[in-house]
Structure formats: structure tokens, C-alpha cells
Amino acid sequence: MSDVADPVVAPPQASAWKRGRAWVKARWWARWGVDALLAVVILVAITTWQSAGLLEDGAPAPDFALRAMSGGPVQSLSDFRGKKTLVVFWAPWCGVCRTETGTISAIHEGGKGEYNVVSVALGFENVASVKKFVDDESVDYPVLLGHAGVRDAYRVEKYPTMYILDEEGRVEDTIVGYTTGLGLRARLWL
């Protein structure tokens, strides 16, 4: 036995990062909050990246005059001024566009009187492929037959690409890819 006492070693102080992590680990609601915040940050980053290159917010939407798939009269985008307008550019071969049709239909039905919904088919081989898509998916909103000039004017490179236009025909928001009905309604109401 030794007369010398063992020196007392103080435990190292935990870093602020480790203390913060321990606090979050101990509280389920904090974990969920951090996860939700991270998901929102990732979603905003992806949306921003996908929308790069589209028309800027506040820019006047290029007017177009297109034939209705139903064989009706040629419709001009300016015909829809006076109400907010959701313009959806899609292609019949696009799987995400197929998934999105239910959401667009619900928006069309729920927004009657408040806003317009117009869809423009692009990237199709022939009108029969557009008609098959419309029939298969029970599309109940207006479908116009687009062309390369419209695609280029709106800088559409991915499908679906959506523009929300204000009452005067200026770009208010853009969306590329799938969006939920709740997310789309929120963008239309804001």
C-alpha cells in the first residue's frame, strides 16, 4: 500500500453539440421537430434546384393560342385572365404526370369560381396518345395540345411543370414534379 492518494481526474466536459444531442434524444417531440425541419429544408432545396431556369416570379407569362384536345375552339392563355390560373405542362408518357392527375382534378373541382386550371400536353407522339392518357386517367380539366414553341417559351424541361399565374397573367409560383393536393392548394391560396 502506498501513502500517496490517487489523483482525482475530472471527467471531460461534454461539448455543446453532445449536450444538445443528448437533450434532443431525451425528448421525442424534439426529435420529431428536428426531423421535420430537416425534411422541409431538403424539400425546399430540391424544389429550388428543380425550378431553376423557369420563368421568374413576377414575369409576364407568355401568351399562347392552342387547340383543345376535345376539338373545341382554340384557347388563348389570356382568356383565363381575371382569376388565378394553374397551368400544368405534362406528357402522356410521364409516370409522375399520371400520378398527379387525381390531384389536378381535385384542384379543378375544388377551385371552380376561384381559379382556373389549364393543362398543356407536350412531348407527345400523336394526339391519340394524349387522348388515351386523358381517357385512362379520367381527366376532367381542359387539355390543350402544345408544341415546341410553348415548351421553349415556358422553359419546360421536366414533367410535370406547373406555373401559378396571378389574375393579370404574371408568374406567381412554379412547381416541378409531384406535389400534394394540400401543397398545391396552399400555393394557390397564398
BELJO-V120654 format. One record per residue. N is the residue number from 1. SS is DSSP state (H for helix, E for strand, - for the rest). PSI is psi in degrees with one decimal (999 if undefined). D_CENTER is the distance of its C-alpha to the mean C-alpha in Angstrom with 1 decimal. Layout:
{{N:SS:PSI:D_CENTER} {N:SS:PSI:D_CENTER}}
This chain:
{{1:-:143.2:75.4} {2:-:147.2:74.6} {3:-:-7.4:75.2} {4:-:126.7:72.0} {5:-:146.2:69.0} {6:-:134.2:65.7} {7:-:142.4:63.5} {8:-:123.5:60.5} {9:-:122.2:57.3} {10:-:136.5:54.5} {11:-:147.7:51.2} {12:-:144.5:48.6} {13:-:132.6:46.3} {14:-:143.2:42.7} {15:-:160.5:40.2} {16:H:-37.9:37.8} {17:H:-46.6:34.9} {18:H:-39.0:36.9} {19:H:-41.9:37.8} {20:H:-43.1:34.2} {21:H:-40.5:33.1} {22:H:-39.1:36.0} {23:H:-45.0:35.1} {24:H:-39.9:31.5} {25:H:-33.6:33.0} {26:-:-10.0:35.3} {27:-:113.1:32.7} {28:H:-39.4:30.2} {29:H:-31.1:28.1} {30:H:-39.3:27.9} {31:H:-45.4:26.8} {32:H:-40.5:24.0} {33:H:-43.7:23.0} {34:H:-43.1:23.2} {35:H:-43.8:21.1} {36:H:-42.5:18.4} {37:H:-43.9:18.5} {38:H:-42.4:18.3} {39:H:-42.4:15.2} {40:H:-43.8:13.4} {41:H:-44.2:14.8} {42:H:-44.6:13.8} {43:H:-43.7:10.1} {44:H:-40.4:10.2} {45:H:-43.8:12.3} {46:H:-45.9:10.2} {47:H:-42.3:7.1} {48:H:-44.2:10.0} {49:H:-44.5:11.7} {50:H:-33.0:9.3} {51:H:-5.1:8.9} {52:-:134.3:12.7} {53:-:-12.6:14.7} {54:-:172.1:12.7} {55:-:142.2:14.5} {56:-:151.0:15.1} {57:-:136.1:14.5} {58:-:-14.4:17.7} {59:-:144.1:18.4} {60:E:134.2:19.8} {61:-:130.2:17.8} {62:-:132.4:20.2} {63:-:152.9:21.9} {64:-:158.3:22.5} {65:E:113.7:24.8} {66:E:152.3:24.0} {67:E:138.2:25.8} {68:E:140.2:24.5} {69:-:-31.2:24.5} {70:-:-5.8:26.7} {71:-:1.5:29.3} {72:-:-172.3:29.0} {73:-:160.8:29.5} {74:-:135.5:27.6} {75:E:140.6:24.8} {76:E:146.4:23.9} {77:H:-34.7:20.7} {78:H:-18.9:23.2} {79:H:-21.2:24.3} {80:H:3.6:21.2} {81:-:156.9:21.9} {82:-:-20.1:23.1} {83:-:156.5:20.0} {84:E:146.8:16.3} {85:E:130.8:14.7} {86:E:117.5:11.4} {87:E:120.7:11.9} {88:E:120.6:10.4} {89:E:126.4:12.0} {90:E:170.4:12.8} {91:-:143.3:15.9} {92:-:-19.9:18.3} {93:-:-4.1:18.8} {94:-:117.8:15.2} {95:H:-39.2:15.1} {96:H:-37.4:11.4} {97:H:-39.9:11.6} {98:H:-44.2:14.6} {99:H:-32.7:13.0} {100:H:-16.6:10.3} {101:H:-36.7:13.3} {102:H:-40.7:14.4} {103:H:-44.9:11.4} {104:H:-40.6:11.6} {105:H:-44.2:15.3} {106:H:-39.8:15.3} {107:H:-43.5:13.4} {108:H:-47.3:15.9} {109:H:-43.5:18.8} {110:H:-19.0:18.0} {111:-:5.5:17.5} {112:-:128.4:20.6} {113:-:-25.0:22.5} {114:-:-41.1:19.8} {115:E:163.8:17.2} {116:E:151.7:17.0} {117:E:124.2:14.8} {118:E:132.6:15.6} {119:E:145.5:14.7} {120:E:116.3:16.2} {121:E:130.2:17.4} {122:-:166.5:17.9} {123:-:32.0:19.5} {124:-:151.2:21.8} {125:-:-41.1:25.5} {126:-:166.5:26.9} {127:H:-29.9:26.2} {128:H:-36.3:27.5} {129:H:-34.7:24.6} {130:H:-44.8:22.2} {131:H:-41.5:24.5} {132:H:-44.5:24.7} {133:H:-49.4:20.9} {134:H:-43.5:21.0} {135:H:-45.9:24.1} {136:H:-37.5:23.1} {137:-:3.9:19.8} {138:-:47.2:21.5} {139:-:126.9:19.1} {140:-:14.3:20.3} {141:-:161.4:18.3} {142:E:134.6:19.6} {143:E:120.9:19.2} {144:E:149.0:20.4} {145:E:109.5:21.8} {146:-:-179.3:20.5} {147:-:176.7:22.3} {148:H:-33.6:22.2} {149:H:-41.0:22.9} {150:H:-43.5:19.7} {151:H:-45.8:17.7} {152:H:-40.7:19.5} {153:H:-34.6:19.3} {154:-:1.9:15.5} {155:-:41.0:15.6} {156:-:119.3:13.5} {157:-:-19.8:14.3} {158:-:154.0:11.7} {159:-:145.4:10.6} {160:-:149.5:8.5} {161:E:129.0:7.7} {162:E:141.4:7.0} {163:E:134.9:9.2} {164:E:122.2:10.3} {165:E:144.3:14.0} {166:-:-178.3:16.6} {167:-:-22.0:19.9} {168:-:5.8:21.5} {169:-:21.8:19.0} {170:E:148.4:17.7} {171:E:126.9:14.1} {172:E:-34.7:12.8} {173:E:158.0:9.2} {174:E:149.1:6.9} {175:E:135.2:3.5} {176:E:130.8:4.9} {177:-:-170.1:5.6} {178:-:141.1:5.6} {179:-:150.3:4.4} {180:-:161.9:7.8} {181:H:-40.8:9.8} {182:H:-44.3:10.8} {183:H:-40.3:7.6} {184:H:-42.3:7.0} {185:H:-42.9:10.7} {186:H:-42.1:11.0} {187:H:-34.3:9.1} {188:H:-34.1:11.4} {189:H:-23.9:14.3} {190:-:999:14.3}}
